[in-house]
Amino acid sequence: MSVNEEKMQILKMIEEGKINSKEGLELLEAVDSKDEQQIITSGGSKAKWLRVRVKTEEDKTKVNVNIPISVVDIGFKIAKAYSPELNADELKDIDFEEIIKAIKNGAEGKIVDIKDEESNTTVEVFVE
């Protein structure tokens, strides 16, 4: 997805009321920052991505999300504000900020691997 497409998506989210203008501005700034980071990293090192995969027992992909690390922090803050599930008691012992910090400091590989036996669904989150 190009930078312009990402910006249009953010503007559409503002228009639809999914995020407010302040959050939209933060996302737009993160996209600009990501674009600058890609220019800087294109000289040798690769930009990092957070990849989320949700698969069924038949190994069919239900969800396939790739998020630039440069926007993960802001995206997480927005998700936490709009998704009460992220504040659930089951997740209270998970320090998401610490995970994001580790990723930004160079952690790579699989960071989450969950198998839901009831629905036969696997969730994998990894950094590349």
N, CA, C and O atoms as CSV, one atom per row, in Angstrom:
chain,resi,resn,atom,element,x,y,z
A,1,MET,N,N,0.851,-1.176,0.000
A,1,MET,CA,C,0.000,0.000,0.000
A,1,MET,C,C,0.895,1.235,0.000
A,1,MET,O,O,1.824,1.339,0.800
A,2,SER,N,N,0.611,2.153,-0.888
A,2,SER,CA,C,1.436,3.356,-0.986
A,2,SER,C,C,1.108,4.327,0.147
A,2,SER,O,O,0.079,4.217,0.814
A,3,VAL,N,N,2.003,5.263,0.337
A,3,VAL,CA,C,1.812,6.272,1.377
A,3,VAL,C,C,0.526,7.052,1.125
A,3,VAL,O,O,-0.225,7.329,2.061
A,4,ASN,N,N,0.270,7.407,-0.131
A,4,ASN,CA,C,-0.950,8.158,-0.443
A,4,ASN,C,C,-2.207,7.343,-0.141
A,4,ASN,O,O,-3.200,7.894,0.333
A,5,GLU,N,N,-2.173,6.034,-0.410
A,5,GLU,CA,C,-3.326,5.185,-0.109
A,5,GLU,C,C,-3.541,5.096,1.403
A,5,GLU,O,O,-4.679,5.108,1.873
A,6,GLU,N,N,-2.450,5.008,2.160
A,6,GLU,CA,C,-2.560,4.961,3.617
A,6,GLU,C,C,-3.163,6.254,4.142
A,6,GLU,O,O,-4.010,6.234,5.035
A,7,LYS,N,N,-2.726,7.378,3.587
A,7,LYS,CA,C,-3.267,8.670,4.027
A,7,LYS,C,C,-4.751,8.782,3.698
A,7,LYS,O,O,-5.527,9.303,4.499
A,8,MET,N,N,-5.150,8.297,2.527
A,8,MET,CA,C,-6.568,8.336,2.151
A,8,MET,C,C,-7.400,7.457,3.093
A,8,MET,O,O,-8.522,7.813,3.451
A,9,GLN,N,N,-6.851,6.324,3.485
A,9,GLN,CA,C,-7.535,5.439,4.407
A,9,GLN,C,C,-7.736,6.120,5.761
A,9,GLN,O,O,-8.803,6.003,6.365
A,10,ILE,N,N,-6.725,6.824,6.230
A,10,ILE,CA,C,-6.826,7.545,7.499
A,10,ILE,C,C,-7.881,8.639,7.402
A,10,ILE,O,O,-8.694,8.808,8.311
A,11,LEU,N,N,-7.866,9.379,6.301
A,11,LEU,CA,C,-8.858,10.442,6.125
A,11,LEU,C,C,-10.279,9.875,6.067
A,11,LEU,O,O,-11.222,10.491,6.563
A,12,LYS,N,N,-10.419,8.710,5.464
A,12,LYS,CA,C,-11.735,8.067,5.399
A,12,LYS,C,C,-12.195,7.649,6.795
A,12,LYS,O,O,-13.378,7.755,7.120
A,13,MET,N,N,-11.246,7.168,7.632
A,13,MET,CA,C,-11.589,6.793,9.001
A,13,MET,C,C,-12.058,8.005,9.793
A,13,MET,O,O,-12.972,7.902,10.611
A,14,ILE,N,N,-11.431,9.158,9.550
A,14,ILE,CA,C,-11.865,10.395,10.213
A,14,ILE,C,C,-13.266,10.750,9.743
A,14,ILE,O,O,-14.141,11.059,10.552
A,15,GLU,N,N,-13.476,10.706,8.431
A,15,GLU,CA,C,-14.774,11.050,7.842
A,15,GLU,C,C,-15.894,10.153,8.380
A,15,GLU,O,O,-17.007,10.622,8.622
A,16,GLU,N,N,-15.597,8.867,8.567
A,16,GLU,CA,C,-16.593,7.917,9.055
A,16,GLU,C,C,-16.774,7.972,10.567
A,16,GLU,O,O,-17.645,7.296,11.114
A,17,GLY,N,N,-15.953,8.775,11.246
A,17,GLY,CA,C,-16.057,8.910,12.690
A,17,GLY,C,C,-15.413,7.771,13.466
A,17,GLY,O,O,-15.643,7.646,14.669
A,18,LYS,N,N,-14.612,6.938,12.810
A,18,LYS,CA,C,-13.942,5.827,13.492
A,18,LYS,C,C,-12.813,6.333,14.385
A,18,LYS,O,O,-12.513,5.731,15.416
A,19,ILE,N,N,-12.188,7.442,13.986
A,19,ILE,CA,C,-11.163,8.092,14.798
A,19,ILE,C,C,-11.428,9.588,14.764
A,19,ILE,O,O,-12.074,10.088,13.843
A,20,ASN,N,N,-10.928,10.308,15.772
A,20,ASN,CA,C,-11.122,11.756,15.761
A,20,ASN,C,C,-9.972,12.423,14.999
A,20,ASN,O,O,-9.024,11.754,14.587
A,21,SER,N,N,-10.060,13.717,14.818
A,21,SER,CA,C,-9.060,14.424,14.015
A,21,SER,C,C,-7.669,14.387,14.651
A,21,SER,O,O,-6.667,14.332,13.938
A,22,LYS,N,N,-7.601,14.417,15.979
A,22,LYS,CA,C,-6.295,14.362,16.640
A,22,LYS,C,C,-5.620,13.018,16.378
A,22,LYS,O,O,-4.431,12.965,16.062
A,23,GLU,N,N,-6.380,11.942,16.510
A,23,GLU,CA,C,-5.832,10.609,16.242
A,23,GLU,C,C,-5.437,10.475,14.770
A,23,GLU,O,O,-4.417,9.869,14.440
A,24,GLY,N,N,-6.253,11.044,13.906
A,24,GLY,CA,C,-5.940,11.024,12.482
A,24,GLY,C,C,-4.636,11.741,12.184
A,24,GLY,O,O,-3.823,11.271,11.388
A,25,LEU,N,N,-4.444,12.889,12.834
A,25,LEU,CA,C,-3.203,13.642,12.647
A,25,LEU,C,C,-2.002,12.829,13.115
A,25,LEU,O,O,-0.965,12.814,12.452
A,26,GLU,N,N,-2.138,12.150,14.259
A,26,GLU,CA,C,-1.046,11.311,14.759
A,26,GLU,C,C,-0.714,10.196,13.769
A,26,GLU,O,O,0.455,9.898,13.525
A,27,LEU,N,N,-1.760,9.579,13.201
A,27,LEU,CA,C,-1.526,8.522,12.217
A,27,LEU,C,C,-0.872,9.072,10.952
A,27,LEU,O,O,0.034,8.451,10.395
A,28,LEU,N,N,-1.336,10.242,10.501
A,28,LEU,CA,C,-0.737,10.854,9.308
A,28,LEU,C,C,0.736,11.176,9.548
A,28,LEU,O,O,1.572,10.974,8.667
A,29,GLU,N,N,1.047,11.674,10.734
A,29,GLU,CA,C,2.443,11.961,11.061
A,29,GLU,C,C,3.264,10.677,11.099
A,29,GLU,O,O,4.421,10.661,10.677
A,30,ALA,N,N,2.661,9.597,11.607
A,30,ALA,CA,C,3.366,8.314,11.654
A,30,ALA,C,C,3.618,7.782,10.246
A,30,ALA,O,O,4.672,7.208,9.973
A,31,VAL,N,N,2.652,7.973,9.360
A,31,VAL,CA,C,2.835,7.537,7.973
A,31,VAL,C,C,3.958,8.333,7.330
A,31,VAL,O,O,4.795,7.770,6.625
A,32,ASP,N,N,3.983,9.645,7.568
A,32,ASP,CA,C,5.072,10.470,7.041
A,32,ASP,C,C,6.412,10.020,7.622
A,32,ASP,O,O,7.415,9.950,6.912
A,33,SER,N,N,6.416,9.718,8.917
A,33,SER,CA,C,7.636,9.244,9.567
A,33,SER,C,C,8.076,7.915,8.963
A,33,SER,O,O,9.263,7.692,8.730
A,34,LYS,N,N,7.109,7.038,8.713
A,34,LYS,CA,C,7.414,5.739,8.113
A,34,LYS,C,C,7.998,5.932,6.730
A,34,LYS,O,O,8.949,5.248,6.352
A,35,ASP,N,N,7.427,6.871,5.963
A,35,ASP,CA,C,7.919,7.138,4.605
A,35,ASP,C,C,9.366,7.629,4.666
A,35,ASP,O,O,10.203,7.196,3.875
A,36,GLU,N,N,9.661,8.532,5.603
A,36,GLU,CA,C,11.032,9.019,5.771
A,36,GLU,C,C,11.946,7.881,6.210
A,36,GLU,O,O,13.083,7.782,5.748
A,37,GLN,N,N,11.449,7.015,7.108
A,37,GLN,CA,C,12.252,5.901,7.596
A,37,GLN,C,C,12.570,4.945,6.451
A,37,GLN,O,O,13.686,4.429,6.379
A,38,GLN,N,N,11.613,4.696,5.554
A,38,GLN,CA,C,11.865,3.811,4.426
A,38,GLN,C,C,12.930,4.390,3.518
A,38,GLN,O,O,13.754,3.654,2.977
A,39,ILE,N,N,12.920,5.701,3.348
A,39,ILE,CA,C,13.951,6.345,2.534
A,39,ILE,C,C,15.314,6.145,3.190
A,39,ILE,O,O,16.298,5.837,2.518
A,40,ILE,N,N,15.359,6.322,4.510
A,40,ILE,CA,C,16.617,6.151,5.241
A,40,ILE,C,C,17.065,4.694,5.192
A,40,ILE,O,O,18.238,4.416,4.942
A,41,THR,N,N,16.138,3.757,5.429
A,41,THR,CA,C,16.524,2.354,5.488
A,41,THR,C,C,16.745,1.743,4.114
A,41,THR,O,O,17.345,0.672,4.018
A,42,SER,N,N,16.284,2.383,3.052
A,42,SER,CA,C,16.476,1.804,1.728
A,42,SER,C,C,17.948,1.801,1.330
A,42,SER,O,O,18.317,1.168,0.341
A,43,GLY,N,N,18.778,2.489,2.075
A,43,GLY,CA,C,20.205,2.498,1.802
A,43,GLY,C,C,20.888,1.214,2.224
A,43,GLY,O,O,22.082,1.067,1.960
A,44,GLY,N,N,20.223,0.294,2.851
A,44,GLY,CA,C,20.885,-0.941,3.246
A,44,GLY,C,C,20.011,-1.841,4.089
A,44,GLY,O,O,19.788,-2.996,3.728
A,45,SER,N,N,19.509,-1.337,5.209
A,45,SER,CA,C,18.714,-2.195,6.075
A,45,SER,C,C,17.238,-2.127,5.696
A,45,SER,O,O,16.771,-1.141,5.125
A,46,LYS,N,N,16.511,-3.201,6.027
A,46,LYS,CA,C,15.090,-3.272,5.710
A,46,LYS,C,C,14.263,-2.695,6.851
A,46,LYS,O,O,14.630,-2.820,8.020
A,47,ALA,N,N,13.143,-2.062,6.505
A,47,ALA,CA,C,12.215,-1.596,7.521
A,47,ALA,C,C,11.532,-2.814,8.137
A,47,ALA,O,O,11.346,-3.823,7.456
A,48,LYS,N,N,11.158,-2.738,9.405
A,48,LYS,CA,C,10.529,-3.859,10.095
A,48,LYS,C,C,9.007,-3.790,9.986
A,48,LYS,O,O,8.406,-2.721,9.876
A,49,TRP,N,N,8.419,-4.980,10.021
A,49,TRP,CA,C,6.967,-5.111,9.937
A,49,TRP,C,C,6.478,-6.022,11.048
A,49,TRP,O,O,7.136,-7.001,11.401
A,50,LEU,N,N,5.317,-5.690,11.593
A,50,LEU,CA,C,4.613,-6.563,12.509
A,50,LEU,C,C,3.588,-7.306,11.660
A,50,LEU,O,O,2.745,-6.688,11.010
A,51,ARG,N,N,3.665,-8.628,11.670
A,51,ARG,CA,C,2.781,-9.438,10.835
A,51,ARG,C,C,1.872,-10.275,11.734
A,51,ARG,O,O,2.337,-10.945,12.656
A,52,VAL,N,N,0.566,-10.224,11.451
A,52,VAL,CA,C,-0.430,-10.965,12.218
A,52,VAL,C,C,-1.138,-11.921,11.266
A,52,VAL,O,O,-1.654,-11.514,10.225
A,53,ARG,N,N,-1.152,-13.204,11.642
A,53,ARG,CA,C,-1.803,-14.227,10.834
A,53,ARG,C,C,-2.783,-15.000,11.709
A,53,ARG,O,O,-2.430,-15.456,12.797
A,54,VAL,N,N,-4.013,-15.143,11.228
A,54,VAL,CA,C,-5.011,-15.973,11.887
A,54,VAL,C,C,-5.419,-17.025,10.871
A,54,VAL,O,O,-5.887,-16.707,9.777
A,55,LYS,N,N,-5.232,-18.302,11.255
A,55,LYS,CA,C,-5.510,-19.404,10.333
A,55,LYS,C,C,-6.476,-20.396,10.958
A,55,LYS,O,O,-6.513,-20.577,12.175
A,56,THR,N,N,-7.267,-21.042,10.085
A,56,THR,CA,C,-8.184,-22.086,10.519
A,56,THR,C,C,-7.445,-23.415,10.550
A,56,THR,O,O,-6.289,-23.508,10.138
A,57,GLU,N,N,-8.128,-24.441,11.043
A,57,GLU,CA,C,-7.521,-25.771,11.118
A,57,GLU,C,C,-7.088,-26.254,9.736
A,57,GLU,O,O,-6.077,-26.945,9.607
A,58,GLU,N,N,-7.838,-25.897,8.717
A,58,GLU,CA,C,-7.508,-26.306,7.348
A,58,GLU,C,C,-6.367,-25.471,6.772
A,58,GLU,O,O,-6.064,-25.568,5.582
A,59,ASP,N,N,-5.740,-24.660,7.603
A,59,ASP,CA,C,-4.638,-23.790,7.211
A,59,ASP,C,C,-5.072,-22.697,6.238
A,59,ASP,O,O,-4.257,-22.161,5.487
A,60,LYS,N,N,-6.363,-22.373,6.261
A,60,LYS,CA,C,-6.853,-21.250,5.462
A,60,LYS,C,C,-6.621,-19.966,6.253
A,60,LYS,O,O,-6.899,-19.908,7.451
A,61,THR,N,N,-6.118,-18.956,5.586
A,61,THR,CA,C,-5.849,-17.689,6.255
A,61,THR,C,C,-7.141,-16.898,6.390
A,61,THR,O,O,-7.798,-16.587,5.397
A,62,LYS,N,N,-7.502,-16.574,7.640
A,62,LYS,CA,C,-8.677,-15.749,7.914
A,62,LYS,C,C,-8.290,-14.277,8.002
A,62,LYS,O,O,-9.027,-13.400,7.550
A,63,VAL,N,N,-7.111,-14.016,8.596
A,63,VAL,CA,C,-6.625,-12.650,8.756
A,63,VAL,C,C,-5.151,-12.634,8.376
A,63,VAL,O,O,-4.379,-13.510,8.766
A,64,ASN,N,N,-4.781,-11.617,7.606
A,64,ASN,CA,C,-3.390,-11.450,7.194
A,64,ASN,C,C,-3.109,-9.955,7.220
A,64,ASN,O,O,-3.436,-9.237,6.275
A,65,VAL,N,N,-2.503,-9.491,8.304
A,65,VAL,CA,C,-2.281,-8.057,8.493
A,65,VAL,C,C,-0.787,-7.796,8.610
A,65,VAL,O,O,-0.088,-8.474,9.363
A,66,ASN,N,N,-0.304,-6.813,7.865
A,66,ASN,CA,C,1.089,-6.385,7.928
A,66,ASN,C,C,1.107,-4.914,8.311
A,66,ASN,O,O,0.519,-4.078,7.625
A,67,ILE,N,N,1.785,-4.603,9.410
A,67,ILE,CA,C,1.787,-3.235,9.930
A,67,ILE,C,C,3.228,-2.765,10.081
A,67,ILE,O,O,4.036,-3.448,10.710
A,68,PRO,N,N,3.563,-1.603,9.511
A,68,PRO,CA,C,4.916,-1.081,9.719
A,68,PRO,C,C,5.140,-0.802,11.208
A,68,PRO,O,O,4.279,-0.244,11.888
A,69,ILE,N,N,6.302,-1.200,11.690
A,69,ILE,CA,C,6.616,-0.996,13.105
A,69,ILE,C,C,6.496,0.477,13.489
A,69,ILE,O,O,6.140,0.801,14.622
A,70,SER,N,N,6.790,1.358,12.552
A,70,SER,CA,C,6.751,2.790,12.862
A,70,SER,C,C,5.358,3.285,13.234
A,70,SER,O,O,5.240,4.348,13.842
A,71,VAL,N,N,4.294,2.549,12.889
A,71,VAL,CA,C,2.944,2.988,13.244
A,71,VAL,C,C,2.286,2.079,14.280
A,71,VAL,O,O,1.145,2.321,14.674
A,72,VAL,N,N,2.979,1.049,14.722
A,72,VAL,CA,C,2.402,0.110,15.681
A,72,VAL,C,C,2.032,0.802,16.984
A,72,VAL,O,O,0.942,0.580,17.509
A,73,ASP,N,N,2.908,1.626,17.507
A,73,ASP,CA,C,2.672,2.291,18.786
A,73,ASP,C,C,1.403,3.131,18.750
A,73,ASP,O,O,0.565,3.025,19.645
A,74,ILE,N,N,1.257,3.949,17.741
A,74,ILE,CA,C,0.070,4.809,17.623
A,74,ILE,C,C,-1.175,3.969,17.372
A,74,ILE,O,O,-2.232,4.217,17.952
A,75,GLY,N,N,-1.039,2.976,16.504
A,75,GLY,CA,C,-2.174,2.100,16.215
A,75,GLY,C,C,-2.649,1.362,17.448
A,75,GLY,O,O,-3.851,1.198,17.656
A,76,PHE,N,N,-1.704,0.915,18.272
A,76,PHE,CA,C,-2.066,0.221,19.498
A,76,PHE,C,C,-2.830,1.145,20.438
A,76,PHE,O,O,-3.823,0.736,21.041
A,77,LYS,N,N,-2.375,2.380,20.566
A,77,LYS,CA,C,-3.054,3.331,21.449
A,77,LYS,C,C,-4.485,3.580,20.985
A,77,LYS,O,O,-5.400,3.666,21.805
A,78,ILE,N,N,-4.678,3.694,19.684
A,78,ILE,CA,C,-6.023,3.899,19.147
A,78,ILE,C,C,-6.865,2.649,19.369
A,78,ILE,O,O,-8.018,2.747,19.791
A,79,ALA,N,N,-6.303,1.476,19.088
A,79,ALA,CA,C,-7.034,0.223,19.271
A,79,ALA,C,C,-7.458,0.046,20.723
A,79,ALA,O,O,-8.572,-0.396,21.002
A,80,LYS,N,N,-6.575,0.390,21.638
A,80,LYS,CA,C,-6.866,0.240,23.068
A,80,LYS,C,C,-8.024,1.154,23.480
A,80,LYS,O,O,-8.832,0.796,24.337
A,81,ALA,N,N,-8.095,2.326,22.869
A,81,ALA,CA,C,-9.165,3.262,23.197
A,81,ALA,C,C,-10.514,2.781,22.684
A,81,ALA,O,O,-11.543,3.049,23.304
A,82,TYR,N,N,-10.521,2.069,21.554
A,82,TYR,CA,C,-11.776,1.663,20.932
A,82,TYR,C,C,-12.125,0.193,21.127
A,82,TYR,O,O,-13.215,-0.233,20.745
A,83,SER,N,N,-11.238,-0.575,21.702
A,83,SER,CA,C,-11.488,-2.005,21.872
A,83,SER,C,C,-11.381,-2.384,23.343
A,83,SER,O,O,-10.277,-2.561,23.858
A,84,PRO,N,N,-12.509,-2.509,24.020
A,84,PRO,CA,C,-12.473,-2.855,25.438
A,84,PRO,C,C,-11.825,-4.216,25.691
A,84,PRO,O,O,-11.358,-4.482,26.798
A,85,GLU,N,N,-11.793,-5.083,24.669
A,85,GLU,CA,C,-11.175,-6.394,24.828
A,85,GLU,C,C,-9.704,-6.278,25.205
A,85,GLU,O,O,-9.178,-7.143,25.905
A,86,LEU,N,N,-9.027,-5.215,24.749
A,86,LEU,CA,C,-7.611,-5.035,25.071
A,86,LEU,C,C,-7.385,-4.662,26.528
A,86,LEU,O,O,-6.256,-4.702,27.018
A,87,ASN,N,N,-8.465,-4.297,27.221
A,87,ASN,CA,C,-8.368,-3.958,28.645
A,87,ASN,C,C,-8.946,-5.068,29.520
A,87,ASN,O,O,-9.125,-4.882,30.723
A,88,ALA,N,N,-9.238,-6.222,28.918
A,88,ALA,CA,C,-9.849,-7.335,29.649
A,88,ALA,C,C,-8.906,-7.885,30.706
A,88,ALA,O,O,-7.686,-7.759,30.600
A,89,ASP,N,N,-9.497,-8.501,31.735
A,89,ASP,CA,C,-8.709,-9.075,32.835
A,89,ASP,C,C,-7.714,-10.116,32.344
A,89,ASP,O,O,-6.621,-10.240,32.896
A,90,GLU,N,N,-8.091,-10.875,31.296
A,90,GLU,CA,C,-7.206,-11.916,30.784
A,90,GLU,C,C,-5.909,-11.342,30.238
A,90,GLU,O,O,-4.893,-12.036,30.193
A,91,LEU,N,N,-5.934,-10.086,29.826
A,91,LEU,CA,C,-4.762,-9.457,29.222
A,91,LEU,C,C,-4.031,-8.507,30.162
A,91,LEU,O,O,-3.057,-7.867,29.768
A,92,LYS,N,N,-4.499,-8.415,31.405
A,92,LYS,CA,C,-3.924,-7.420,32.320
A,92,LYS,C,C,-2.456,-7.678,32.641
A,92,LYS,O,O,-1.721,-6.746,32.966
A,93,ASP,N,N,-2.021,-8.941,32.551
A,93,ASP,CA,C,-0.633,-9.265,32.871
A,93,ASP,C,C,0.308,-9.088,31.687
A,93,ASP,O,O,1.520,-9.247,31.832
A,94,ILE,N,N,-0.235,-8.760,30.519
A,94,ILE,CA,C,0.599,-8.567,29.331
A,94,ILE,C,C,0.971,-7.091,29.233
A,94,ILE,O,O,0.097,-6.225,29.199
A,95,ASP,N,N,2.243,-6.815,29.189
A,95,ASP,CA,C,2.738,-5.447,29.092
A,95,ASP,C,C,2.993,-5.127,27.617
A,95,ASP,O,O,4.098,-5.319,27.109
A,96,PHE,N,N,1.951,-4.635,26.941
A,96,PHE,CA,C,2.052,-4.356,25.511
A,96,PHE,C,C,3.113,-3.301,25.204
A,96,PHE,O,O,3.800,-3.378,24.185
A,97,GLU,N,N,3.240,-2.318,26.090
A,97,GLU,CA,C,4.246,-1.290,25.874
A,97,GLU,C,C,5.650,-1.890,25.882
A,97,GLU,O,O,6.517,-1.479,25.111
A,98,GLU,N,N,5.862,-2.869,26.767
A,98,GLU,CA,C,7.166,-3.533,26.842
A,98,GLU,C,C,7.437,-4.332,25.567
A,98,GLU,O,O,8.568,-4.368,25.083
A,99,ILE,N,N,6.416,-4.960,25.035
A,99,ILE,CA,C,6.563,-5.715,23.780
A,99,ILE,C,C,6.930,-4.766,22.646
A,99,ILE,O,O,7.832,-5.050,21.857
A,100,ILE,N,N,6.231,-3.645,22.568
A,100,ILE,CA,C,6.519,-2.663,21.515
A,100,ILE,C,C,7.934,-2.121,21.670
A,100,ILE,O,O,8.651,-1.946,20.685
A,101,LYS,N,N,8.332,-1.856,22.914
A,101,LYS,CA,C,9.689,-1.362,23.165
A,101,LYS,C,C,10.737,-2.380,22.706
A,101,LYS,O,O,11.738,-2.013,22.091
A,102,ALA,N,N,10.502,-3.658,23.009
A,102,ALA,CA,C,11.439,-4.704,22.599
A,102,ALA,C,C,11.538,-4.782,21.078
A,102,ALA,O,O,12.624,-4.963,20.529
A,103,ILE,N,N,10.411,-4.647,20.411
A,103,ILE,CA,C,10.404,-4.690,18.948
A,103,ILE,C,C,11.194,-3.521,18.380
A,103,ILE,O,O,12.000,-3.684,17.464
A,104,LYS,N,N,10.950,-2.346,18.935
A,104,LYS,CA,C,11.662,-1.165,18.448
A,104,LYS,C,C,13.165,-1.250,18.719
A,104,LYS,O,O,13.964,-0.619,18.026
A,105,ASN,N,N,13.543,-2.037,19.735
A,105,ASN,CA,C,14.953,-2.201,20.068
A,105,ASN,C,C,15.605,-3.371,19.344
A,105,ASN,O,O,16.746,-3.729,19.638
A,106,GLY,N,N,14.881,-3.968,18.395
A,106,GLY,CA,C,15.501,-4.977,17.548
A,106,GLY,C,C,14.999,-6.394,17.677
A,106,GLY,O,O,15.487,-7.268,16.960
A,107,ALA,N,N,14.043,-6.672,18.556
A,107,ALA,CA,C,13.520,-8.032,18.684
A,107,ALA,C,C,12.888,-8.460,17.362
A,107,ALA,O,O,12.204,-7.674,16.706
A,108,GLU,N,N,13.123,-9.705,16.982
A,108,GLU,CA,C,12.558,-10.241,15.747
A,108,GLU,C,C,12.055,-11.652,15.983
A,108,GLU,O,O,12.370,-12.275,16.997
A,109,GLY,N,N,11.272,-12.148,15.043
A,109,GLY,CA,C,10.760,-13.509,15.126
A,109,GLY,C,C,9.345,-13.543,15.660
A,109,GLY,O,O,8.683,-12.512,15.777
A,110,LYS,N,N,8.887,-14.756,15.987
A,110,LYS,CA,C,7.520,-14.953,16.478
A,110,LYS,C,C,7.430,-14.453,17.912
A,110,LYS,O,O,8.229,-14.835,18.767
A,111,ILE,N,N,6.440,-13.589,18.166
A,111,ILE,CA,C,6.261,-13.071,19.523
A,111,ILE,C,C,4.961,-13.562,20.149
A,111,ILE,O,O,4.799,-13.493,21.367
A,112,VAL,N,N,4.026,-14.060,19.326
A,112,VAL,CA,C,2.778,-14.623,19.835
A,112,VAL,C,C,2.431,-15.841,18.992
A,112,VAL,O,O,2.527,-15.806,17.765
A,113,ASP,N,N,2.026,-16.923,19.661
A,113,ASP,CA,C,1.584,-18.130,18.977
A,113,ASP,C,C,0.486,-18.743,19.838
A,113,ASP,O,O,0.769,-19.358,20.866
A,114,ILE,N,N,-0.762,-18.575,19.422
A,114,ILE,CA,C,-1.903,-19.016,20.219
A,114,ILE,C,C,-2.742,-19.987,19.396
A,114,ILE,O,O,-3.015,-19.746,18.221
A,115,LYS,N,N,-3.142,-21.080,20.022
A,115,LYS,CA,C,-4.020,-22.055,19.383
A,115,LYS,C,C,-5.306,-22.122,20.191
A,115,LYS,O,O,-5.291,-22.471,21.371
A,116,ASP,N,N,-6.444,-21.778,19.532
A,116,ASP,CA,C,-7.750,-21.865,20.167
A,116,ASP,C,C,-8.342,-23.220,19.797
A,116,ASP,O,O,-8.779,-23.425,18.665
A,117,GLU,N,N,-8.355,-24.137,20.752
A,117,GLU,CA,C,-8.824,-25.496,20.496
A,117,GLU,C,C,-10.303,-25.534,20.135
A,117,GLU,O,O,-10.726,-26.342,19.308
A,118,GLU,N,N,-11.086,-24.662,20.754
A,118,GLU,CA,C,-12.531,-24.665,20.522
A,118,GLU,C,C,-12.888,-24.348,19.073
A,118,GLU,O,O,-13.738,-25.010,18.479
A,119,SER,N,N,-12.228,-23.321,18.498
A,119,SER,CA,C,-12.535,-22.930,17.123
A,119,SER,C,C,-11.500,-23.445,16.129
A,119,SER,O,O,-11.606,-23.194,14.928
A,120,ASN,N,N,-10.488,-24.175,16.637
A,120,ASN,CA,C,-9.403,-24.668,15.781
A,120,ASN,C,C,-8.764,-23.544,14.965
A,120,ASN,O,O,-8.539,-23.663,13.761
A,121,THR,N,N,-8.484,-22.459,15.667
A,121,THR,CA,C,-7.892,-21.279,15.038
A,121,THR,C,C,-6.527,-21.008,15.664
A,121,THR,O,O,-6.343,-21.136,16.874
A,122,THR,N,N,-5.581,-20.634,14.816
A,122,THR,CA,C,-4.237,-20.302,15.275
A,122,THR,C,C,-3.976,-18.834,15.006
A,122,THR,O,O,-4.281,-18.328,13.925
A,123,VAL,N,N,-3.409,-18.148,15.993
A,123,VAL,CA,C,-3.023,-16.754,15.842
A,123,VAL,C,C,-1.513,-16.676,16.004
A,123,VAL,O,O,-0.958,-17.149,16.996
A,124,GLU,N,N,-0.855,-16.073,15.018
A,124,GLU,CA,C,0.596,-15.892,15.067
A,124,GLU,C,C,0.906,-14.420,14.836
A,124,GLU,O,O,0.359,-13.786,13.934
A,125,VAL,N,N,1.791,-13.893,15.669
A,125,VAL,CA,C,2.264,-12.523,15.495
A,125,VAL,C,C,3.772,-12.579,15.485
A,125,VAL,O,O,4.389,-13.127,16.399
A,126,PHE,N,N,4.363,-12.015,14.455
A,126,PHE,CA,C,5.822,-12.018,14.391
A,126,PHE,C,C,6.342,-10.748,13.753
A,126,PHE,O,O,5.617,-10.019,13.075
A,127,VAL,N,N,7.628,-10.502,13.992
A,127,VAL,CA,C,8.293,-9.307,13.495
A,127,VAL,C,C,9.332,-9.733,12.470
A,127,VAL,O,O,10.123,-10.644,12.715
A,128,GLU,N,N,9.324,-9.075,11.331
A,128,GLU,CA,C,10.322,-9.331,10.285
A,128,GLU,C,C,10.985,-8.033,9.900
A,128,GLU,O,O,11.859,-8.019,9.034
